[in-house]
């Protein structure tokens, strides 16, 4: 017998709808096939081609493609000079990598609270957290909306601190008409399958600084250089190279780069569809008192990676977990982004306590991520809206 939906009656749909899914077409497959039958599978021409394309897309002077978004954050923190005893300020509403990059360098993450309306890091909270040990701020473009970059840049540069923009969610977003990737001291991207464009995995760091670019290149590939300008000893011949720093194997393959290059060709249509979905959701949910719709700053022309549904538990007889399970019973699979980083057991063991970012913690208790991706049909969107309305109607006070 079919299990009834928690909100009563039959589910709004018979098949599961997932919160995120990649879109791969024949052009993407052909691009990967061409690399598989070429002379290079890794460290080949597609890496440089992707880096050039990312610069053209964003207006950044330099790009360094790497194996994933976490690697991008790690080498960005290294290039910013984060080391033993240093501090890096970031938001707790993010994937753990935005904070872990400080730990990888021997530093310590410091968490600043969010704006309760936009969900991005609050510049005034950042200002309160800056100390003489602060080396960098990692501002996450949460859901794809650009952080308050002007305020953050001015604050950081006033204190000699570098601003790293974690743009894992925001490829295609513009801030005051300027593409994300060319504004902060460094910007990191991720090409995980649920992101707007994907390579399966992959990441990149973009910068306008030649000095930072040269450091990033070294850290990506074992600290080894083949550039004679940086040799400390005389070359032995054409094969010669030197390790001049301690780096990592964070190189990306030509296979991944070919897929990302092909995906970027579709970025405009991906972004357009995501905007349509956001508009449909906002129109539906902004009229429901029991829900809160994420606000956007006028400076951000956003390509949305996530859509956050935030409930008002005081107006419902159901909490976030109950709402989440009710959506699952309607065959709408949601997710939650994110558990505050310092709530994780590893961070608790490092001495972080709950309560340090009350706006972030309240948001976590009230939010879930609804399906948003390019291949959602209009009927899929209708089903999501119908499920939300059905649950609110059933559980409203």
C-alpha atoms as a printed R data frame, in Angstrom:
    type eleno elety resid chain resno      x      y       z
1   ATOM     1    CA   UNK     A     1  0.000  0.000   0.000
2   ATOM     2    CA   UNK     A     2  1.282  3.490  -0.869
3   ATOM     3    CA   UNK     A     3  2.452  5.422   2.175
4   ATOM     4    CA   UNK     A     4  0.333  8.561   2.618
5   ATOM     5    CA   UNK     A     5  1.990 11.972   2.620
6   ATOM     6    CA   UNK     A     6  2.594 13.502   6.061
7   ATOM     7    CA   UNK     A     7  0.393 16.466   5.144
8   ATOM     8    CA   UNK     A     8 -2.426 14.095   4.151
9   ATOM     9    CA   UNK     A     9 -3.652 12.647   0.879
10  ATOM    10    CA   UNK     A    10 -1.553 11.430  -2.024
11  ATOM    11    CA   UNK     A    11  1.899 12.961  -2.704
12  ATOM    12    CA   UNK     A    12  1.994 15.807  -5.202
13  ATOM    13    CA   UNK     A    13  4.169 13.639  -7.480
14  ATOM    14    CA   UNK     A    14  4.910  9.936  -7.888
15  ATOM    15    CA   UNK     A    15  8.631 10.161  -8.665
16  ATOM    16    CA   UNK     A    16 11.405 11.660  -6.560
17  ATOM    17    CA   UNK     A    17 12.682 15.112  -7.438
18  ATOM    18    CA   UNK     A    18 16.220 15.755  -6.202
19  ATOM    19    CA   UNK     A    19 17.508 19.107  -4.968
20  ATOM    20    CA   UNK     A    20 20.377 19.273  -7.467
21  ATOM    21    CA   UNK     A    21 21.496 17.560 -10.650
22  ATOM    22    CA   UNK     A    22 24.092 18.130 -13.343
23  ATOM    23    CA   UNK     A    23 23.149 18.698 -16.986
24  ATOM    24    CA   UNK     A    24 25.461 17.043 -19.530
25  ATOM    25    CA   UNK     A    25 24.688 17.152 -23.255
26  ATOM    26    CA   UNK     A    26 26.235 15.657 -26.391
27  ATOM    27    CA   UNK     A    27 28.610 18.594 -26.789
28  ATOM    28    CA   UNK     A    28 30.007 17.886 -23.306
29  ATOM    29    CA   UNK     A    29 30.477 14.209 -24.150
30  ATOM    30    CA   UNK     A    30 32.230 15.045 -27.427
31  ATOM    31    CA   UNK     A    31 34.564 17.453 -25.643
32  ATOM    32    CA   UNK     A    32 35.625 14.745 -23.199
33  ATOM    33    CA   UNK     A    33 35.948 12.125 -25.949
34  ATOM    34    CA   UNK     A    34 38.315 14.402 -27.877
35  ATOM    35    CA   UNK     A    35 40.629 14.598 -24.879
36  ATOM    36    CA   UNK     A    36 40.479 10.842 -24.276
37  ATOM    37    CA   UNK     A    37 41.780 10.209 -27.802
38  ATOM    38    CA   UNK     A    38 44.376 13.016 -27.671
39  ATOM    39    CA   UNK     A    39 48.001 12.973 -26.526
40  ATOM    40    CA   UNK     A    40 47.275 14.560 -23.147
41  ATOM    41    CA   UNK     A    41 44.995 13.431 -20.346
42  ATOM    42    CA   UNK     A    42 46.473 15.769 -17.752
43  ATOM    43    CA   UNK     A    43 48.851 18.759 -17.588
44  ATOM    44    CA   UNK     A    44 48.014 19.401 -21.223
45  ATOM    45    CA   UNK     A    45 46.638 22.271 -23.317
46  ATOM    46    CA   UNK     A    46 43.077 22.143 -21.950
47  ATOM    47    CA   UNK     A    47 44.284 23.415 -18.574
48  ATOM    48    CA   UNK     A    48 45.668 26.619 -20.055
49  ATOM    49    CA   UNK     A    49 42.594 26.909 -22.285
50  ATOM    50    CA   UNK     A    50 40.293 26.753 -19.271
51  ATOM    51    CA   UNK     A    51 42.372 29.327 -17.408
52  ATOM    52    CA   UNK     A    52 42.216 31.679 -20.384
53  ATOM    53    CA   UNK     A    53 38.460 31.182 -20.664
54  ATOM    54    CA   UNK     A    54 37.925 31.912 -16.975
55  ATOM    55    CA   UNK     A    55 39.916 35.142 -17.339
56  ATOM    56    CA   UNK     A    56 37.849 36.124 -20.387
57  ATOM    57    CA   UNK     A    57 34.627 35.302 -18.537
58  ATOM    58    CA   UNK     A    58 35.443 37.237 -15.373
59  ATOM    59    CA   UNK     A    59 37.930 39.911 -16.405
60  ATOM    60    CA   UNK     A    60 40.557 38.577 -13.979
61  ATOM    61    CA   UNK     A    61 44.180 38.816 -15.138
62  ATOM    62    CA   UNK     A    62 45.196 35.365 -13.942
63  ATOM    63    CA   UNK     A    63 43.545 32.010 -13.262
64  ATOM    64    CA   UNK     A    64 44.963 28.810 -11.766
65  ATOM    65    CA   UNK     A    65 42.832 25.705 -12.330
66  ATOM    66    CA   UNK     A    66 43.034 23.051  -9.616
67  ATOM    67    CA   UNK     A    67 41.581 19.675  -8.667
68  ATOM    68    CA   UNK     A    68 38.608 20.943  -6.617
69  ATOM    69    CA   UNK     A    69 37.198 23.925  -4.755
70  ATOM    70    CA   UNK     A    70 38.792 22.892  -1.467
71  ATOM    71    CA   UNK     A    71 42.240 22.851  -3.083
72  ATOM    72    CA   UNK     A    72 41.493 26.324  -4.454
73  ATOM    73    CA   UNK     A    73 40.735 27.637  -0.959
74  ATOM    74    CA   UNK     A    74 43.812 25.955   0.516
75  ATOM    75    CA   UNK     A    75 46.302 27.484  -1.912
76  ATOM    76    CA   UNK     A    76 44.529 30.852  -1.706
77  ATOM    77    CA   UNK     A    77 44.994 30.827   2.072
78  ATOM    78    CA   UNK     A    78 48.628 29.835   1.604
79  ATOM    79    CA   UNK     A    79 49.180 32.625  -0.913
80  ATOM    80    CA   UNK     A    80 47.579 35.067   1.537
81  ATOM    81    CA   UNK     A    81 50.290 34.126   4.016
82  ATOM    82    CA   UNK     A    82 48.110 32.325   6.560
83  ATOM    83    CA   UNK     A    83 50.443 30.363   8.818
84  ATOM    84    CA   UNK     A    84 50.961 29.122  12.340
85  ATOM    85    CA   UNK     A    85 48.998 31.233  14.821
86  ATOM    86    CA   UNK     A    86 47.344 33.417  12.170
87  ATOM    87    CA   UNK     A    87 43.609 34.006  11.904
88  ATOM    88    CA   UNK     A    88 41.234 33.804   8.957
89  ATOM    89    CA   UNK     A    89 37.723 35.212   9.310
90  ATOM    90    CA   UNK     A    90 34.822 33.507   7.558
91  ATOM    91    CA   UNK     A    91 31.116 32.711   7.874
92  ATOM    92    CA   UNK     A    92 29.745 29.627   9.659
93  ATOM    93    CA   UNK     A    93 27.047 29.187   6.978
94  ATOM    94    CA   UNK     A    94 29.246 27.476   4.428
95  ATOM    95    CA   UNK     A    95 30.793 24.155   3.575
96  ATOM    96    CA   UNK     A    96 33.579 23.345   6.044
97  ATOM    97    CA   UNK     A    97 36.333 23.936   3.457
98  ATOM    98    CA   UNK     A    98 35.931 27.716   3.777
99  ATOM    99    CA   UNK     A    99 37.204 27.411   7.349
100 ATOM   100    CA   UNK     A   100 39.331 24.276   7.042
101 ATOM   101    CA   UNK     A   101 41.697 26.106   4.686
102 ATOM   102    CA   UNK     A   102 42.966 28.080   7.689
103 ATOM   103    CA   UNK     A   103 43.562 24.879   9.677
104 ATOM   104    CA   UNK     A   104 45.482 23.339   6.763
105 ATOM   105    CA   UNK     A   105 47.909 26.265   7.047
106 ATOM   106    CA   UNK     A   106 48.308 26.039  10.812
107 ATOM   107    CA   UNK     A   107 46.016 29.010  11.353
108 ATOM   108    CA   UNK     A   108 42.710 29.386  13.152
109 ATOM   109    CA   UNK     A   109 39.291 30.143  11.650
110 ATOM   110    CA   UNK     A   110 37.348 32.966  13.274
111 ATOM   111    CA   UNK     A   111 33.604 33.040  12.600
112 ATOM   112    CA   UNK     A   112 31.671 36.239  11.931
113 ATOM   113    CA   UNK     A   113 27.875 36.248  11.953
114 ATOM   114    CA   UNK     A   114 25.641 36.670   8.924
115 ATOM   115    CA   UNK     A   115 23.153 39.298   7.815
116 ATOM   116    CA   UNK     A   116 19.806 37.703   8.817
117 ATOM   117    CA   UNK     A   117 18.137 38.887   5.600
118 ATOM   118    CA   UNK     A   118 20.717 38.073   2.899
119 ATOM   119    CA   UNK     A   119 22.455 35.201   4.774
120 ATOM   120    CA   UNK     A   120 25.876 36.488   3.651
121 ATOM   121    CA   UNK     A   121 28.640 37.440   6.078
122 ATOM   122    CA   UNK     A   122 27.981 40.772   7.834
123 ATOM   123    CA   UNK     A   123 30.847 43.236   7.240
124 ATOM   124    CA   UNK     A   124 30.301 44.879  10.627
125 ATOM   125    CA   UNK     A   125 30.650 41.512  12.330
126 ATOM   126    CA   UNK     A   126 33.856 40.967  10.357
127 ATOM   127    CA   UNK     A   127 35.180 44.314  11.570
128 ATOM   128    CA   UNK     A   128 34.574 43.285  15.177
129 ATOM   129    CA   UNK     A   129 36.570 40.076  14.680
130 ATOM   130    CA   UNK     A   130 39.711 41.589  13.118
131 ATOM   131    CA   UNK     A   131 42.840 41.398  15.254
132 ATOM   132    CA   UNK     A   132 46.553 41.858  14.681
133 ATOM   133    CA   UNK     A   133 46.696 38.144  13.815
134 ATOM   134    CA   UNK     A   134 44.128 38.362  10.985
135 ATOM   135    CA   UNK     A   135 45.692 37.564   7.603
136 ATOM   136    CA   UNK     A   136 42.626 37.015   5.415
137 ATOM   137    CA   UNK     A   137 38.851 37.138   5.198
138 ATOM   138    CA   UNK     A   138 37.017 34.414   3.261
139 ATOM   139    CA   UNK     A   139 33.682 35.896   2.197
140 ATOM   140    CA   UNK     A   140 31.328 33.251   0.836
141 ATOM   141    CA   UNK     A   141 28.876 34.189  -1.918
142 ATOM   142    CA   UNK     A   142 26.215 32.077  -0.261
143 ATOM   143    CA   UNK     A   143 23.581 30.709  -2.685
144 ATOM   144    CA   UNK     A   144 25.336 32.630  -5.485
145 ATOM   145    CA   UNK     A   145 24.591 36.131  -4.203
146 ATOM   146    CA   UNK     A   146 27.726 38.261  -4.045
147 ATOM   147    CA   UNK     A   147 28.856 39.290  -0.587
148 ATOM   148    CA   UNK     A   148 29.107 43.009   0.263
149 ATOM   149    CA   UNK     A   149 32.382 43.254  -1.609
150 ATOM   150    CA   UNK     A   150 32.920 47.031  -1.495
151 ATOM   151    CA   UNK     A   151 32.628 47.189   2.276
152 ATOM   152    CA   UNK     A   152 34.735 44.078   2.786
153 ATOM   153    CA   UNK     A   153 37.488 45.180   0.400
154 ATOM   154    CA   UNK     A   154 37.733 48.626   1.945
155 ATOM   155    CA   UNK     A   155 37.891 47.152   5.443
156 ATOM   156    CA   UNK     A   156 40.483 44.526   4.520
157 ATOM   157    CA   UNK     A   157 42.789 46.846   2.594
158 ATOM   158    CA   UNK     A   158 42.626 49.422   5.364
159 ATOM   159    CA   UNK     A   159 44.124 46.797   7.681
160 ATOM   160    CA   UNK     A   160 46.501 45.130   5.186
161 ATOM   161    CA   UNK     A   161 44.345 41.983   5.014
162 ATOM   162    CA   UNK     A   162 43.586 40.018   1.848
163 ATOM   163    CA   UNK     A   163 39.996 39.333   0.803
164 ATOM   164    CA   UNK     A   164 39.387 35.850  -0.572
165 ATOM   165    CA   UNK     A   165 35.967 35.545  -2.189
166 ATOM   166    CA   UNK     A   166 34.670 31.991  -1.985
167 ATOM   167    CA   UNK     A   167 32.748 31.980  -5.247
168 ATOM   168    CA   UNK     A   168 31.955 28.266  -5.218
169 ATOM   169    CA   UNK     A   169 28.279 29.201  -5.632
170 ATOM   170    CA   UNK     A   170 28.599 32.314  -7.766
171 ATOM   171    CA   UNK     A   171 30.129 31.728 -11.194
172 ATOM   172    CA   UNK     A   172 28.071 33.912 -13.528
173 ATOM   173    CA   UNK     A   173 27.131 36.415 -10.800
174 ATOM   174    CA   UNK     A   174 27.967 40.097 -11.240
175 ATOM   175    CA   UNK     A   175 28.570 42.704  -8.562
176 ATOM   176    CA   UNK     A   176 27.792 46.251  -9.678
177 ATOM   177    CA   UNK     A   177 27.960 44.972 -13.240
178 ATOM   178    CA   UNK     A   178 31.397 43.414 -12.796
179 ATOM   179    CA   UNK     A   179 31.750 39.619 -12.919
180 ATOM   180    CA   UNK     A   180 32.639 37.775  -9.743
181 ATOM   181    CA   UNK     A   181 36.237 36.634 -10.122
182 ATOM   182    CA   UNK     A   182 37.807 39.996 -10.898
183 ATOM   183    CA   UNK     A   183 36.965 41.950  -7.737
184 ATOM   184    CA   UNK     A   184 38.476 40.380  -4.608
185 ATOM   185    CA   UNK     A   185 42.202 39.828  -4.088
186 ATOM   186    CA   UNK     A   186 41.537 36.172  -4.899
187 ATOM   187    CA   UNK     A   187 38.339 34.392  -5.895
188 ATOM   188    CA   UNK     A   188 37.843 30.636  -5.765
189 ATOM   189    CA   UNK     A   189 35.446 28.581  -7.879
190 ATOM   190    CA   UNK     A   190 34.168 25.020  -7.583
191 ATOM   191    CA   UNK     A   191 33.015 22.742 -10.400
192 ATOM   192    CA   UNK     A   192 31.327 20.046  -8.311
193 ATOM   193    CA   UNK     A   193 28.331 18.383 -10.053
194 ATOM   194    CA   UNK     A   194 25.657 20.387  -8.214
195 ATOM   195    CA   UNK     A   195 27.298 23.701  -9.136
196 ATOM   196    CA   UNK     A   196 26.115 25.782 -12.102
197 ATOM   197    CA   UNK     A   197 28.855 24.367 -14.351
198 ATOM   198    CA   UNK     A   198 30.686 21.129 -13.602
199 ATOM   199    CA   UNK     A   199 33.765 19.114 -14.405
200 ATOM   200    CA   UNK     A   200 32.781 16.259 -12.107
201 ATOM   201    CA   UNK     A   201 35.244 17.891  -9.757
202 ATOM   202    CA   UNK     A   202 37.558 20.840 -10.249
203 ATOM   203    CA   UNK     A   203 38.227 24.329  -8.999
204 ATOM   204    CA   UNK     A   204 40.107 27.508  -9.762
205 ATOM   205    CA   UNK     A   205 41.640 30.569  -8.126
206 ATOM   206    CA   UNK     A   206 41.453 33.914  -9.922
207 ATOM   207    CA   UNK     A   207 43.473 37.025  -9.113
208 ATOM   208    CA   UNK     A   208 44.740 40.275 -10.588
209 ATOM   209    CA   UNK     A   209 48.038 40.048  -8.691
210 ATOM   210    CA   UNK     A   210 51.097 38.658 -10.478
211 ATOM   211    CA   UNK     A   211 52.763 37.936  -7.145
212 ATOM   212    CA   UNK     A   212 49.799 35.905  -5.863
213 ATOM   213    CA   UNK     A   213 49.496 34.126  -9.220
214 ATOM   214    CA   UNK     A   214 53.111 32.917  -9.074
215 ATOM   215    CA   UNK     A   215 52.592 31.589  -5.551
216 ATOM   216    CA   UNK     A   216 49.384 29.804  -6.574
217 ATOM   217    CA   UNK     A   217 51.138 28.086  -9.476
218 ATOM   218    CA   UNK     A   218 53.805 26.759  -7.139
219 ATOM   219    CA   UNK     A   219 51.380 25.562  -4.475
220 ATOM   220    CA   UNK     A   220 49.257 23.757  -7.079
221 ATOM   221    CA   UNK     A   221 52.127 21.536  -8.222
222 ATOM   222    CA   UNK     A   222 54.450 20.418  -5.416
223 ATOM   223    CA   UNK     A   223 56.231 23.789  -5.150
224 ATOM   224    CA   UNK     A   224 58.075 22.836  -8.351
225 ATOM   225    CA   UNK     A   225 58.920 25.320 -11.090
226 ATOM   226    CA   UNK     A   226 60.291 24.957 -14.607
227 ATOM   227    CA   UNK     A   227 60.667 28.735 -14.954
228 ATOM   228    CA   UNK     A   228 64.376 29.633 -15.086
229 ATOM   229    CA   UNK     A   229 63.594 33.032 -13.567
230 ATOM   230    CA   UNK     A   230 63.029 31.331 -10.220
231 ATOM   231    CA   UNK     A   231 65.881 28.799 -10.282
232 ATOM   232    CA   UNK     A   232 68.284 28.973  -7.379
233 ATOM   233    CA   UNK     A   233 70.892 26.830  -9.133
234 ATOM   234    CA   UNK     A   234 72.165 26.523 -12.677
235 ATOM   235    CA   UNK     A   235 70.008 24.450 -15.035
236 ATOM   236    CA   UNK     A   236 71.261 20.958 -15.916
237 ATOM   237    CA   UNK     A   237 69.407 20.881 -19.231
238 ATOM   238    CA   UNK     A   238 65.938 21.022 -20.875
239 ATOM   239    CA   UNK     A   239 64.556 18.491 -18.390
240 ATOM   240    CA   UNK     A   240 65.579 20.527 -15.359
241 ATOM   241    CA   UNK     A   241 63.175 21.779 -12.680
242 ATOM   242    CA   UNK     A   242 63.458 22.814  -9.054
243 ATOM   243    CA   UNK     A   243 61.310 22.455  -5.984
244 ATOM   244    CA   UNK     A   244 61.569 25.861  -4.335
245 ATOM   245    CA   UNK     A   245 58.647 25.612  -1.903
246 ATOM   246    CA   UNK     A   246 56.406 22.978  -0.339
247 ATOM   247    CA   UNK     A   247 53.314 22.579  -2.495
248 ATOM   248    CA   UNK     A   248 50.708 19.922  -3.218
249 ATOM   249    CA   UNK     A   249 49.444 17.835  -6.090
250 ATOM   250    CA   UNK     A   250 46.338 19.897  -6.749
251 ATOM   251    CA   UNK     A   251 46.544 19.613 -10.536
252 ATOM   252    CA   UNK     A   252 43.419 19.201 -12.636
253 ATOM   253    CA   UNK     A   253 43.103 16.859 -15.616
254 ATOM   254    CA   UNK     A   254 42.498 17.836 -19.230
255 ATOM   255    CA   UNK     A   255 39.461 15.548 -19.093
256 ATOM   256    CA   UNK     A   256 37.850 17.720 -16.417
257 ATOM   257    CA   UNK     A   257 38.919 20.938 -18.114
258 ATOM   258    CA   UNK     A   258 37.336 19.864 -21.406
259 ATOM   259    CA   UNK     A   259 34.025 19.262 -19.656
260 ATOM   260    CA   UNK     A   260 34.179 22.577 -17.785
261 ATOM   261    CA   UNK     A   261 35.035 24.449 -20.997
262 ATOM   262    CA   UNK     A   262 32.025 22.927 -22.727
263 ATOM   263    CA   UNK     A   263 29.798 23.685 -19.730
264 ATOM   264    CA   UNK     A   264 30.893 27.333 -19.628
265 ATOM   265    CA   UNK     A   265 29.603 27.674 -23.191
266 ATOM   266    CA   UNK     A   266 26.150 27.051 -21.690
267 ATOM   267    CA   UNK     A   267 26.575 29.295 -18.643
268 ATOM   268    CA   UNK     A   268 24.219 31.991 -19.965
269 ATOM   269    CA   UNK     A   269 21.384 29.522 -20.502
270 ATOM   270    CA   UNK     A   270 22.083 27.781 -17.182
271 ATOM   271    CA   UNK     A   271 22.011 31.135 -15.382
272 ATOM   272    CA   UNK     A   272 18.867 32.246 -17.188
273 ATOM   273    CA   UNK     A   273 16.930 29.140 -16.220
274 ATOM   274    CA   UNK     A   274 18.054 29.387 -12.607
275 ATOM   275    CA   UNK     A   275 16.820 32.984 -12.501
276 ATOM   276    CA   UNK     A   276 13.448 31.875 -13.872
277 ATOM   277    CA   UNK     A   277 13.144 29.235 -11.151
278 ATOM   278    CA   UNK     A   278 14.052 31.746  -8.422
279 ATOM   279    CA   UNK     A   279 11.459 34.182  -9.754
280 ATOM   280    CA   UNK     A   280  8.770 31.479  -9.759
281 ATOM   281    CA   UNK     A   281  9.618 30.432  -6.205
282 ATOM   282    CA   UNK     A   282  9.831 33.999  -4.916
283 ATOM   283    CA   UNK     A   283  6.496 34.933  -6.463
284 ATOM   284    CA   UNK     A   284  4.851 31.936  -4.794
285 ATOM   285    CA   UNK     A   285  6.497 32.026  -1.381
286 ATOM   286    CA   UNK     A   286  6.674 35.775  -0.751
287 ATOM   287    CA   UNK     A   287  2.876 35.755  -0.438
288 ATOM   288    CA   UNK     A   288  2.916 33.179   2.387
289 ATOM   289    CA   UNK     A   289  3.323 34.694   5.895
290 ATOM   290    CA   UNK     A   290  4.713 31.447   7.319
291 ATOM   291    CA   UNK     A   291  7.750 31.662   4.993
292 ATOM   292    CA   UNK     A   292 10.649 34.074   4.621
293 ATOM   293    CA   UNK     A   293 12.220 34.730   1.213
294 ATOM   294    CA   UNK     A   294 15.951 35.449   1.098
295 ATOM   295    CA   UNK     A   295 16.649 39.096   0.309
296 ATOM   296    CA   UNK     A   296 19.172 40.215  -2.292
297 ATOM   297    CA   UNK     A   297 21.355 43.301  -2.286
298 ATOM   298    CA   UNK     A   298 20.804 45.517  -5.345
299 ATOM   299    CA   UNK     A   299 24.508 45.340  -6.210
300 ATOM   300    CA   UNK     A   300 24.322 41.593  -6.945
301 ATOM   301    CA   UNK     A   301 23.029 40.317 -10.281
302 ATOM   302    CA   UNK     A   302 22.879 36.778  -9.023
303 ATOM   303    CA   UNK     A   303 23.206 33.422 -10.728
304 ATOM   304    CA   UNK     A   304 21.625 31.346  -7.972
305 ATOM   305    CA   UNK     A   305 23.215 28.046  -6.987
306 ATOM   306    CA   UNK     A   306 20.872 27.297  -4.065
307 ATOM   307    CA   UNK     A   307 17.333 28.289  -3.245
308 ATOM   308    CA   UNK     A   308 16.743 28.587   0.495
309 ATOM   309    CA   UNK     A   309 13.246 28.080   1.865
310 ATOM   310    CA   UNK     A   310 13.095 29.519   5.373
311 ATOM   311    CA   UNK     A   311 10.145 28.713   7.575
312 ATOM   312    CA   UNK     A   312  8.780 30.695  10.501
313 ATOM   313    CA   UNK     A   313  8.271 27.971  13.134
314 ATOM   314    CA   UNK     A   314  6.352 30.338  15.412
315 ATOM   315    CA   UNK     A   315  3.610 30.418  12.756
316 ATOM   316    CA   UNK     A   316  3.505 26.661  12.177
317 ATOM   317    CA   UNK     A   317  2.800 23.540  14.215
318 ATOM   318    CA   UNK     A   318  5.826 21.886  12.600
319 ATOM   319    CA   UNK     A   319  9.559 22.556  12.875
320 ATOM   320    CA   UNK     A   320 12.178 22.493  10.122
321 ATOM   321    CA   UNK     A   321 12.807 18.764  10.440
322 ATOM   322    CA   UNK     A   322  9.104 18.076  10.241
323 ATOM   323    CA   UNK     A   323  8.784 20.312   7.178
324 ATOM   324    CA   UNK     A   324 11.783 18.583   5.566
325 ATOM   325    CA   UNK     A   325 10.249 15.150   6.158
326 ATOM   326    CA   UNK     A   326  6.878 16.334   4.883
327 ATOM   327    CA   UNK     A   327  8.550 17.500   1.650
328 ATOM   328    CA   UNK     A   328 10.188 14.073   1.305
329 ATOM   329    CA   UNK     A   329  6.767 12.462   1.736
330 ATOM   330    CA   UNK     A   330  5.619 14.580  -1.227
331 ATOM   331    CA   UNK     A   331  8.598 13.116  -3.176
332 ATOM   332    CA   UNK     A   332 10.467 16.442  -3.122
333 ATOM   333    CA   UNK     A   333 14.015 15.778  -1.897
334 ATOM   334    CA   UNK     A   334 15.494 18.830  -0.188
335 ATOM   335    CA   UNK     A   335 18.809 19.433   1.545
336 ATOM   336    CA   UNK     A   336 20.139 21.769   4.226
337 ATOM   337    CA   UNK     A   337 23.008 24.194   3.559
338 ATOM   338    CA   UNK     A   338 24.680 24.366   5.996
339 ATOM   339    CA   UNK     A   339 25.192 23.092   9.509
340 ATOM   340    CA   UNK     A   340 27.180 25.940  11.145
341 ATOM   341    CA   UNK     A   341 30.804 24.896  10.719
342 ATOM   342    CA   UNK     A   342 31.715 25.266  14.379
343 ATOM   343    CA   UNK     A   343 28.873 22.918  15.385
344 ATOM   344    CA   UNK     A   344 30.764 19.972  13.879
345 ATOM   345    CA   UNK     A   345 32.404 17.683  16.459
346 ATOM   346    CA   UNK     A   346 35.903 18.377  15.133
347 ATOM   347    CA   UNK     A   347 35.472 22.097  15.745
348 ATOM   348    CA   UNK     A   348 33.862 21.503  19.132
349 ATOM   349    CA   UNK     A   349 37.000 19.561  20.096
350 ATOM   350    CA   UNK     A   350 39.070 22.577  19.028
351 ATOM   351    CA   UNK     A   351 37.202 24.649  21.610
352 ATOM   352    CA   UNK     A   352 34.539 26.395  19.536
353 ATOM   353    CA   UNK     A   353 31.220 26.839  21.361
354 ATOM   354    CA   UNK     A   354 27.664 27.150  20.159
355 ATOM   355    CA   UNK     A   355 26.126 30.597  20.418
356 ATOM   356    CA   UNK     A   356 28.903 32.685  18.848
357 ATOM   357    CA   UNK     A   357 26.900 33.526  15.703
358 ATOM   358    CA   UNK     A   358 23.220 33.684  16.730
359 ATOM   359    CA   UNK     A   359 21.843 34.809  13.351
360 ATOM   360    CA   UNK     A   360 23.590 31.919  11.602
361 ATOM   361    CA   UNK     A   361 22.362 29.409  14.152
362 ATOM   362    CA   UNK     A   362 18.766 30.633  13.904
363 ATOM   363    CA   UNK     A   363 18.931 30.414  10.114
364 ATOM   364    CA   UNK     A   364 20.176 26.824  10.303
365 ATOM   365    CA   UNK     A   365 17.219 25.823  12.468
366 ATOM   366    CA   UNK     A   366 14.716 27.253   9.971
367 ATOM   367    CA   UNK     A   367 16.025 26.588   6.457
368 ATOM   368    CA   UNK     A   368 16.205 23.972   3.756
369 ATOM   369    CA   UNK     A   369 17.348 23.972   0.122
370 ATOM   370    CA   UNK     A   370 14.720 23.396  -2.553
371 ATOM   371    CA   UNK     A   371 15.417 21.865  -5.979
372 ATOM   372    CA   UNK     A   372 17.067 24.289  -8.397
373 ATOM   373    CA   UNK     A   373 18.920 23.214 -11.533
374 ATOM   374    CA   UNK     A   374 18.822 23.757 -15.264
375 ATOM   375    CA   UNK     A   375 16.827 20.686 -16.271
376 ATOM   376    CA   UNK     A   376 13.909 21.250 -13.872
377 ATOM   377    CA   UNK     A   377 10.716 21.339 -15.909
378 ATOM   378    CA   UNK     A   378  7.895 23.796 -15.362
379 ATOM   379    CA   UNK     A   379  5.884 20.892 -13.959
380 ATOM   380    CA   UNK     A   380  8.694 20.093 -11.515
381 ATOM   381    CA   UNK     A   381  8.647 23.689 -10.307
382 ATOM   382    CA   UNK     A   382  4.859 23.585  -9.971
383 ATOM   383    CA   UNK     A   383  5.171 20.399  -7.914
384 ATOM   384    CA   UNK     A   384  7.643 22.005  -5.517
385 ATOM   385    CA   UNK     A   385  5.432 25.033  -5.044
386 ATOM   386    CA   UNK     A   386  2.345 22.863  -4.609
387 ATOM   387    CA   UNK     A   387  4.092 20.715  -1.985
388 ATOM   388    CA   UNK     A   388  5.233 23.726   0.025
389 ATOM   389    CA   UNK     A   389  1.773 25.306  -0.069
390 ATOM   390    CA   UNK     A   390  0.134 22.016   0.891
391 ATOM   391    CA   UNK     A   391  2.376 21.560   3.930
392 ATOM   392    CA   UNK     A   392  1.978 25.172   5.079
393 ATOM   393    CA   UNK     A   393 -1.813 24.920   4.759
394 ATOM   394    CA   UNK     A   394 -1.854 21.688   6.769
395 ATOM   395    CA   UNK     A   395  0.428 22.876   9.599
396 ATOM   396    CA   UNK     A   396 -0.222 26.612   9.898
397 ATOM   397    CA   UNK     A   397 -1.393 27.885  13.262
